[in-house]
Amino acid sequence: MDVLSLPLALPDGVDYDESIVVTYLASFPADVPIPKLAPALAIEQSTGTWLPVPGETPEVRRRHIAKVIGLYEVPDLEFSVPKTLETRNYVIQIAYPEINIGEQIPMLLTTVVGNISMGGRIKVLDIRFPEKYVRGFQGPKFGIEGIRKLLGVPKRPLLNNMIKPCTGYPPEVGVELFRAAALGGCDIVKDDELLANASFNEVQARVKLYMEAERQVYEETGEHTLYTVNITDEIPQVFENAKRAVELGCNAIMVNFLAVGFPVLRALAEDTEINVPILGHCDVAGAMYMSPFHGISSHLVLGKLPRLAGADIVVFPAPYGKAPVLKHKFENVARNLSFPFYHIKPTFPMPSGGITPSMVPEVIKDLGTDIVIGSGGAIHAHPDGPVAGAKAFRQAIEATMRGLPLKEAAKEYPELKVALERWVDPFGKGIGL
């Protein structure tokens, strides 16, 4: 038996410097023989197919076959399978030769998800990359430290506003919403993901007006504001949108990274002519991670992969507001964006989705201060207007940094007081009560 050509190996018997290790959850009816299915999956996603072919020689298999290095049933049945058991769950680890994939994301997804995604209840739980693979990626141009330097904000959480309404207005209306958010203290103002290069509100028109307003606000407040214009579009227009925005003086861009694809995000990040931070928006992500038995786990879709592709900031749903997300999954996304990852710079995590000033202390408690707090409606719907809405968030951030309870801080901050009274646990999650 040529052991080295088998789709099986001990965890200690593979070269981790040359392998991408993927962890899967497999959940199948009890009569499905997963110990036989797992090696078949490894063959299917590397050298072979459902039956032997002449070209799949022992030499080819030794160099290119994927190997099952871990197969763990949960619970860990040892002696018998209960007759009443309908489903058996396994954690499977497969080591894929890095040489099969190369330093790119499309073939990574084709290899580790690919046909497996149509094979039943199988979900990618995690991916471990060797340094050799990651070396081929630049990652974020700016990252957390670079954006802090651009804005001159060394420590506190940054504040982002999503302009609302989402779409349907001309640039002349949008610029006043931008101006108000910036005057109130927003460090970043982004387009909504639903507004890009629309016929009634084009990228170039927005950039010209908004960046003039940014200059005016800076002269008044001494604080710069990044405007992340949404350049999402077809190829090659997405690149033309980005380059024209930068030429017109835009100081950041935004892209719906899953809608355009990871290669587009990477190309934007690695283009030397687009020397501004990139904010990645997470729309479409739920289709990839929401199922507990299919797809790819959220910390990869929203964390490690967009960071690898070069996003400086990534928007993702937070458990405090309107989003249905478990807190430990949310925190794992943030870790995958910001914890050490070879040479790749940390990406700013940007929790969002119904966040109000009352939630600020818990957001900071959970994620720390190297975050961007995203708010749309709670700024623009503040009873005293969006300037007051932005001020209320800045006041909540300042109070939290000082260790001051928000109810105490509200005694000296009228905008915060109004916000706390207006939104008392709006999503029934017991936050800020």
C-alpha positions in Angstrom: 0.0 0.0 0.0 1.3 3.4 -1.0 0.3 5.3 2.1 1.5 8.7 0.8 -0.9 8.5 -2.1 -3.9 7.9 0.2 -6.5 10.6 1.0 -5.7 10.0 4.7 -2.9 11.1 7.1 -2.2 11.7 10.7 -2.5 15.3 11.9 1.3 15.0 12.6 2.0 13.6 9.2 1.3 16.6 6.9 3.5 19.6 6.2 1.5 22.6 7.6 3.7 25.0 5.8 2.5 23.6 2.5 -1.1 22.8 3.5 -4.4 24.8 3.8 -6.3 23.0 6.6 -10.1 23.3 6.5 -12.4 22.2 9.3 -15.9 21.1 8.4 -19.1 20.2 10.2 -20.9 17.2 8.6 -24.4 16.2 9.7 -25.9 13.2 8.0 -28.5 10.5 8.6 -27.1 7.8 10.9 -26.8 5.2 8.1 -24.5 7.4 6.0 -20.9 6.1 6.4 -19.1 9.4 7.1 -15.7 7.7 7.7 -15.9 6.5 4.0 -17.5 9.7 2.7 -14.8 12.0 4.2 -11.9 10.6 2.1 -14.1 10.6 -1.0 -14.7 14.3 -0.4 -10.9 14.9 -0.1 -10.4 13.1 -3.5 -13.3 14.9 -5.1 -11.8 18.3 -4.1 -8.3 17.5 -5.3 -7.1 14.9 -7.7 -10.0 12.5 -8.5 -13.6 11.9 -9.2 -16.1 9.2 -8.5 -14.1 6.4 -10.2 -10.4 5.9 -11.0 -9.0 7.6 -14.1 -5.7 6.7 -15.8 -4.1 10.1 -15.3 -4.5 10.0 -11.5 -1.2 8.3 -11.0 0.5 7.6 -7.6 2.9 10.4 -8.4 0.1 12.9 -8.9 -1.7 11.7 -5.8 1.4 12.0 -3.6 1.9 15.6 -4.5 -1.7 16.9 -5.0 -4.2 14.7 -3.1 -6.1 16.3 -0.2 -5.9 14.3 3.0 -8.4 13.8 5.9 -6.3 14.4 9.0 -9.1 14.5 11.5 -12.5 12.8 11.8 -14.3 13.3 15.1 -17.8 12.3 15.9 -19.8 14.4 18.3 -20.6 12.9 20.7 -17.7 10.5 20.5 -19.4 7.2 20.2 -17.0 4.3 20.9 -18.9 1.0 21.4 -22.3 1.2 19.7 -24.7 3.5 17.9 -28.1 3.9 19.6 -30.8 2.5 17.4 -32.9 5.6 18.0 -30.1 7.9 16.7 -31.3 9.5 13.4 -28.4 11.9 12.7 -24.7 11.6 13.3 -22.5 14.7 13.5 -18.8 14.8 12.6 -16.0 17.4 12.6 -13.8 16.7 9.6 -10.4 18.3 9.0 -8.9 18.1 5.5 -5.4 19.3 4.5 -5.3 20.7 0.9 -1.9 21.1 -0.8 -1.4 24.8 -1.1 0.2 24.2 -4.5 -3.2 23.2 -5.9 -4.7 26.6 -5.1 -2.1 29.3 -5.4 -2.2 32.8 -3.8 -5.8 33.6 -4.7 -9.3 33.4 -3.3 -11.4 32.1 -6.2 -9.6 28.8 -6.4 -9.5 28.7 -2.6 -13.3 28.8 -2.5 -13.6 26.4 -5.4 -11.4 23.9 -3.6 -12.5 24.1 0.0 -16.2 24.8 -0.7 -16.8 24.0 -4.4 -18.8 20.8 -5.0 -18.9 20.1 -1.3 -21.5 22.8 -1.0 -23.9 20.6 -3.0 -23.1 17.4 -1.1 -25.5 17.7 1.8 -25.3 19.1 5.2 -21.6 20.2 5.3 -20.4 23.6 6.5 -16.9 25.1 6.5 -16.2 26.0 10.2 -12.6 27.3 9.8 -9.6 27.7 7.5 -6.0 27.6 8.6 -3.7 29.3 6.2 0.1 28.7 5.9 2.3 31.7 5.8 3.3 30.7 2.3 -0.2 31.3 1.0 -0.8 34.6 2.9 2.5 36.0 1.7 0.9 36.5 -1.7 -1.6 39.0 -0.3 -1.0 42.7 0.6 -4.1 43.0 2.8 -5.3 46.4 3.9 -3.3 49.4 2.8 -4.1 51.4 5.9 -5.7 49.2 8.5 -6.5 50.4 12.0 -3.3 52.3 12.6 -3.3 53.9 9.2 -6.9 55.2 9.5 -6.2 56.5 13.0 -3.2 58.5 11.6 -5.3 59.9 8.7 -8.0 61.2 11.1 -5.6 62.1 14.0 -7.6 60.0 16.5 -5.2 57.8 18.4 -7.3 55.9 20.9 -11.1 56.3 21.1 -13.6 54.3 19.0 -14.4 55.9 15.7 -17.9 56.9 14.8 -19.5 56.2 11.4 -22.8 57.3 10.0 -24.7 55.6 7.2 -26.6 58.3 5.3 -30.4 57.7 5.6 -32.6 57.4 3.7 -30.8 54.6 1.9 -31.5 55.8 -1.6 -33.8 57.9 -3.7 -32.4 61.4 -3.1 -30.2 63.7 -5.2 -26.6 64.8 -4.3 -27.9 68.2 -3.2 -30.0 66.5 -0.5 -27.3 64.0 0.5 -24.6 66.7 1.0 -26.7 68.3 3.7 -27.1 65.0 5.5 -23.3 64.4 5.1 -22.6 67.9 6.5 -24.8 67.4 9.5 -23.3 64.1 10.4 -19.8 65.5 10.0 -20.6 68.6 12.1 -21.9 66.4 14.8 -18.6 64.5 15.1 -18.8 61.5 12.7 -15.3 60.4 11.8 -16.6 58.5 8.8 -19.7 59.0 6.7 -20.7 56.2 4.3 -23.2 55.8 1.5 -25.8 53.2 2.1 -25.1 50.0 0.3 -28.2 50.6 -1.8 -26.9 53.7 -3.3 -23.9 53.5 -5.8 -23.7 55.1 -9.2 -27.4 55.8 -9.7 -28.8 57.9 -12.5 -30.3 60.3 -10.1 -27.2 60.5 -7.8 -23.9 59.7 -9.5 -20.6 59.0 -7.8 -18.8 61.9 -9.3 -21.5 64.4 -8.3 -21.6 63.2 -4.7 -17.8 63.3 -4.4 -17.6 66.9 -5.6 -20.3 68.1 -3.2 -19.5 66.0 -0.2 -15.7 66.7 -0.2 -16.3 70.4 -0.5 -18.6 70.1 2.6 -15.8 68.0 4.3 -13.4 70.9 3.8 -15.9 73.4 5.2 -16.6 71.3 8.2 -12.9 70.7 8.9 -12.4 74.5 8.9 -15.1 74.8 11.5 -14.4 71.9 13.7 -10.8 71.0 13.1 -11.8 67.3 12.6 -11.5 65.5 9.3 -14.3 63.2 8.0 -13.7 60.2 5.7 -16.4 59.9 3.0 -16.6 56.4 1.8 -18.4 56.7 -1.5 -20.0 53.5 -2.8 -18.3 52.6 -6.0 -20.0 49.2 -6.4 -20.6 48.4 -10.1 -19.9 46.0 -12.9 -16.3 45.4 -14.2 -14.6 47.6 -15.4 -16.9 50.4 -14.2 -16.2 49.7 -10.5 -12.6 50.5 -11.0 -13.4 53.6 -13.1 -15.7 54.8 -10.3 -13.0 54.3 -7.7 -10.3 56.0 -9.7 -12.5 58.9 -10.7 -13.6 59.4 -7.1 -9.9 59.5 -5.9 -9.0 61.9 -8.7 -11.8 64.2 -7.6 -10.4 64.2 -4.0 -12.4 61.6 -2.3 -10.6 60.4 0.8 -12.0 56.8 1.1 -14.2 54.4 -0.9 -16.7 51.7 -0.1 -17.6 48.5 -2.0 -20.2 45.8 -1.5 -17.4 43.2 -1.4 -19.4 40.0 -1.7 -21.6 41.4 -4.5 -18.6 42.3 -6.6 -16.4 39.4 -5.4 -13.2 39.1 -3.4 -11.0 39.5 -6.5 -12.5 42.9 -7.1 -11.9 44.0 -3.5 -8.3 42.7 -3.7 -7.7 44.5 -7.0 -9.0 47.8 -5.5 -6.8 47.3 -2.4 -3.7 46.5 -4.4 -4.1 49.3 -7.0 -1.5 52.0 -6.3 -3.7 54.6 -7.9 -6.4 54.0 -5.3 -4.4 55.1 -2.3 -7.4 55.6 0.1 -9.0 53.4 2.8 -11.6 50.9 1.6 -14.7 50.1 3.6 -16.3 46.8 2.8 -20.0 46.3 3.2 -21.4 42.9 4.2 -24.6 42.6 2.1 -25.2 39.1 0.6 -23.2 37.5 3.5 -26.2 35.9 5.2 -26.7 33.7 2.1 -23.3 32.3 2.8 -23.2 31.8 6.6 -26.7 31.9 8.1 -27.5 28.2 7.8 -26.0 26.1 10.7 -25.4 23.2 8.3 -24.4 24.8 5.0 -22.1 27.4 3.7 -19.1 29.1 5.4 -18.9 30.4 9.0 -19.4 34.1 9.5 -15.9 34.8 10.9 -14.5 33.8 7.5 -17.0 35.5 5.3 -17.1 38.7 7.3 -13.6 38.6 8.9 -10.6 36.7 7.7 -11.4 36.7 3.9 -12.2 40.4 3.4 -9.2 41.3 5.6 -7.0 39.1 3.4 -8.4 40.7 0.3 -7.6 44.2 1.6 -10.6 45.8 3.3 -9.5 48.5 5.8 -12.9 48.5 7.5 -15.6 45.8 7.4 -19.2 46.4 8.3 -20.9 43.5 10.0 -24.1 42.9 12.0 -24.1 43.5 15.8 -26.2 41.6 18.4 -27.2 44.8 20.2 -29.7 46.1 17.6 -31.8 44.7 14.9 -29.6 41.9 13.7 -30.1 38.2 14.6 -26.6 37.2 15.6 -25.1 35.3 18.6 -22.6 37.4 20.5 -19.8 34.9 20.5 -20.1 34.6 16.7 -20.0 38.4 16.5 -17.0 38.6 18.7 -15.2 36.0 16.6 -15.8 38.1 13.4 -14.1 41.0 15.2 -11.1 38.8 16.3 -10.6 37.6 12.7 -10.5 41.2 11.5 -8.1 42.5 14.1 -6.0 39.8 15.8 -2.4 39.0 14.5 -2.5 37.3 11.1 1.1 37.0 9.7 2.0 40.3 8.0 -1.6 41.3 7.3 -2.6 44.6 9.0 -5.6 44.6 11.3 -8.9 45.7 9.8 -11.2 48.0 11.7 -14.3 46.0 12.9 -17.4 48.1 12.3 -20.5 46.7 14.2 -23.7 48.1 13.0 -27.4 47.5 12.6 -29.8 49.4 14.8 -27.1 50.7 17.2 -28.2 53.6 19.5 -26.1 55.6 22.0 -27.4 53.5 24.9 -25.6 50.5 23.4 -22.1 52.2 23.2 -20.8 51.0 26.6 -21.6 47.3 25.8 -20.1 47.5 22.3 -16.9 48.9 23.8 -16.9 46.4 26.7 -17.2 43.5 24.2 -14.8 44.6 21.5 -12.5 47.3 23.0 -11.7 50.6 21.6 -10.2 49.7 18.2 -13.6 49.7 16.5 -15.8 51.8 14.3 -19.3 52.2 15.7 -21.8 52.3 12.9 -25.1 54.1 13.1 -27.6 55.3 10.6 -31.1 55.8 11.8 -30.2 56.7 15.4 -28.2 59.7 14.0 -30.6 60.9 11.4 -33.8 60.2 13.4 -32.6 62.0 16.6 -35.5 64.3 17.7 -33.2 67.3 17.4 -31.7 66.4 14.0 -28.6 64.6 12.8 -26.1 67.0 14.2 -27.5 66.2 17.6 -27.7 62.5 16.8 -24.0 62.4 16.0 -23.1 64.5 19.1 -25.1 62.0 21.2 -22.9 59.2 20.0 -19.7 61.1 20.5 -20.9 62.0 24.0 -21.6 58.3 24.8 -18.2 57.3 23.5 -16.5 60.0 25.6 -18.4 59.1 28.7 -17.6 55.4 28.3 -13.9 56.2 27.8 -14.1 58.2 31.1 -15.8 55.4 32.9 -18.9 57.5 33.4 -22.4 55.9 33.3 -24.4 57.3 30.5 -27.3 58.4 32.8 -24.8 60.5 34.7 -23.2 61.8 31.5 -26.7 62.8 30.2 -26.9 65.4 33.0 -24.2 67.4 31.1 -25.0 66.4 27.6 -28.5 67.3 26.4 -28.2 65.5 23.0 -27.3 62.3 24.8 -30.2 62.8 27.3 -32.7 63.1 24.5 -31.3 60.0 22.7 -31.4 57.9 25.9 -35.0 58.9 26.5 -36.0 58.4 22.8 -34.6 54.9 22.4 -35.1 52.8 25.5 -34.2 49.2 24.6 -35.8 49.6 21.1 -35.2 45.9 20.1 -36.2 44.4 23.5 -32.7 43.0 24.2 -32.3 44.6 27.7 -29.4 46.8 26.6 -29.0 50.2 28.2 -31.8 49.8 30.8 
